[in-house]
Amino acid sequence: MSSDFPQWASALATRMESTLERLLPRADIAPQRLHDAMRYAVLGGGKRIRPLLAFAAGEVAEADANRVAIAAAAVELIHAYSLVHDDLPCMDDDDLRRGKPTCHVEYDEATALLVGDSLQTLAFQLLAEHRLADDAALQLDMVRILAVASGSRGMAGGQAIDLASVGAELSLPELEFMHIHKTGALIRAAVQLGALCGRPLAAAETEALQRYAKSIGLAFQVVDDILDVESTTATLGKTAGKDAEDNKPTYVTILGVAAAKAKAAELHRDALDAVAVFGDRAQRLREIADFITQRKF
Amino acid sequence: MSSDFPQWASALATRMESTLERLLPRADIAPQRLHDAMRYAVLGGGKRIRPLLAFAAGEVAEADANRVAIAAAAVELIHAYSLVHDDLPCMDDDDLRRGKPTCHVEYDEATALLVGDSLQTLAFQLLAEHRLADDAALQLDMVRILAVASGSRGMAGGQAIDLASVGAELSLPELEFMHIHKTGALIRAAVQLGALCGRPLAAAETEALQRYAKSIGLAFQVVDDILDVESTTATLGKTAGKDAEDNKPTYVTILGVAAAKAKAAELHRDALDAVAVFGDRAQRLREIADFITQRKF
C-alpha cells in the first residue's frame, strides 16, 4: 500500500463530511426533527468506502473532483438510508451503528422511517440539480444507474433476499447472488458514477471498472463476515457476532474462516488484475482494494 | 361537468393500470415476494387523481400522451410508496387501504418497508430511462421537481409535521402548511410534470398551473376531512372516522363541517379562476376540480 493512502482517504473523508454537511437540509429548517435526524444518520461516521471508490474511479477518467463529490454524496445518502431502514425493528432490529444508537433508538421509529425515505429522495435530487456531466443525457443516465442499483433488482432486492434467507441453508452461489445485490450493486454504482463524472471511457475500460467493482464488492462482504466472527463490538462500532446470533448464512458459515480468507485474497487479486490496464491512474483503486481486504473494522 | 368526463377519467385509469402493470417488475422475477408485494400495493385501485391531473395539464401543453403516462406513473409510484409506509404500525397503523388489507398486513412489515423503498426508487428510474422531453436538461429538471416534491421539504416533510401534530392544537395556517407539504407537493408535481412533457409554456402559464394545483391540492384535503366524518368505511375503502379516533387536527375539527364545505367551494373557484386563461385547453383541469370537490369517496 502506498504510504500516502491513509492521508488521501482521510482527506477525502473530511471533504465528504463537509460536502454532506452542506447538502443536507439544515436542522433549523422545518420539519426540524426530521432534518436533525437525517443529519444524525449521515454525518460523523462511516468508512465512506463508496465515496472513496467514486473518487478513485474519477481519477481514472480524470474527473472534476467537485462533480465526483456530489455523485459520491448521492451514493452515500442511498447507503445511509439503507442502514437506517435495515436497523429498524421489523428488519435487523439493531441498536448500535457506527458506535452510536441507531436512528430509531435516538429518535423514534416513525422518524427513522421518514429519514430513510427522505435520504433516498435527496440522493436523486442531488444527481438532478447539480451539473455533473457536460451532456445532460449522460447525467440522466447517472440517475438511471443509481436507481437501478438501489431498487428492487439491486440493493433493496438484495435485502429482500437476505430477509428470506434467515435460518435457511444457502449454497455459495445463492449467498453470492444475495451480496451482488445487497451491497455489490451500490458499490458498482459508486465506481460507475465516479467515472461518468470524467471524460468518456472506452467500452473495455468501463468493463474493466465493472470487473474491479464486482470483485471488490464481494471482497468487502467476505471480509465483513470474517470480522463479524473475529472482531469485537467496540472495534466494529456495530454489534459483533450478530450474524451467528441471527442465524444468518455468511461466507464464514458456508466456507469456514480459512477458506473465506482465501476467497477474499482471490477477489483482491481479481480486482487488481481488472484495473492493471489503467496503469498509474488506477493507483487509488488498487489501494482501496488493499484496504478493503486488510481492514480490521 | 361535461358529460364525457367520467368516460375520459375511466379510460385514463384503465390506461394507467396497464402502464403501471407494464412498468412494475414482473412477479416471477427474483425477488418474487418483493415484486409481488410491489404490484399488490400499486395495481388494482386508487382514484389515480395525480395521473388524471398530469394528463389534464399535459393537454394544456399539447403533450404526447405516451410521455405523460410515464411521468404520471412516476408520480403515482411515489404516492403508492407513501401510502404503504404511512400505513405501517409505526406510522398510522392502518389495516385497510383501497378496500383491501394494507401491504404489511397482506405480506409483512419488512416486506412493506422494502416495497415502499423500491417503489420510490422505481419512480426516479422511470423518469430517467424513458424519453419524456426532447431536451435532456428539461427531463433532468423533471427528476429534480419530483424529488423536491417528495422529500423532506415536500411530502415526507409533511408527514413528519403530521406526526408531530397528533393530539396538538393546530391553527388553520399550521394545518394548511402541513397539507401543502403532505399531499399538496405531489399534486403540484403531477401538474408540473404533465405540462413539462409538452411544449414550453410561458412563465405566466406555468404560474397559472401552479395556482390551480395549489388550490386543488388543498381542496382535495378539505374534502378528505369532510368525507372522513360524513362517509362510511365501505364507501371510502379505508377506515372512516380515523382522524377523530387518532385525535388528528383536520379542517372539520378546526372549522366545523359547514365552514369546511365553504372553504372547499372557495378553493374550487380559485382553481377555476387560475386556469381561465387557457380557455378550452383547460377543460379537463376544470372537470377534475369539479370532481375533486364533489366526490363522495
Interface residues (C-beta under 8 A of the other chain):
Chain A: P25 I29 A30 P31 R33 L34 H35 M38 Y81 H85 L88 C90 M91 D108 E109 A110 T111 L113 L114 G116 D117 S118 Q120 T121 L122 F124 Q125 L127 A128 E129 D135 A136 A137 Q139 L140 D141 V143 R144 A147 V148 S150 G151 S152 R153 A156 G157 Q159 A160 I161 L163 A164
Chain B: P25 I29 A30 P31 R33 L34 H35 M38 Y81 H85 L88 C90 M91 D108 E109 A110 T111 L113 L114 G116 D117 S118 Q120 T121 L122 F124 Q125 L127 A128 E129 D135 A136 A137 Q139 L140 D141 V143 R144 A147 V148 S150 G151 S152 R153 A156 G157 Q159 A160 I161 L163 A164
